[in-house]
Amino acid sequence: MPIDPYAAAMLAVLCVALVCATVVCTTAILRAHRSDVVAVVKALPELAATLLRWRRKR
């Protein structure tokens, strides 16, 4: 079953975007000060809860 050229192009763009986002995030984490990384990791549960509450209200 051949793949649609438009779908293949969109998949390629999505893959490139995912790779770029991964590189940017990894670079940011590696360049950040250790205490900044720890603070972000500790804040993740609260951020997730806030986003879930916001999503339920919509």
N, C-alpha and C positions, 0 to 999 in steps of 0.2 A: 504494500500500500504506500504510494508516494506521499511525501509530505508537501503541503502547500508552501510555496516560496515565501509568502508573507508570514506564515507561522514560523518558518525557519528563521527568518530575519528577526522576528520578535523574540524568539527563543535565544538567539545570539545576543541581542541587546540586553535581555534579562540576565544572561550569564555574565556578560561584561560588567553590568551594573553590580551584580552580586560580588564579583571578584574585586571591583574597585572599593565597594563598601567594606569588604573584609580587610583589605590592605589599609584603608584609612583608619578603621577602628583599631586594628592591631598596632599600627604606628602610634596612634594617640595613646593607647594603653602603655606601650613601651616607653614613650617619652614623658609620661605623666609621673609625678612624684608619687611615691608609694602610699603616702597618707591620702592622697586624692583618690587613688584607685580603691583603697579600703573604704573611704567614705561613700563612694558611688555604689560599691557592692552592698554596703549596709543599708543604703537607701532604696535598693531595688524592690524589696517586698512592699514598702509603703507606696512606691510609685506604681507598682502593679495593682495594688488595692485601689488606688485613686483612679487609675484608668478603667478598672472594672466597674467602679461605681459610676463613673462618667458614662460608660457604655450602656449601663442599665437604664440610666435616665433618658437616653435618646430613644 
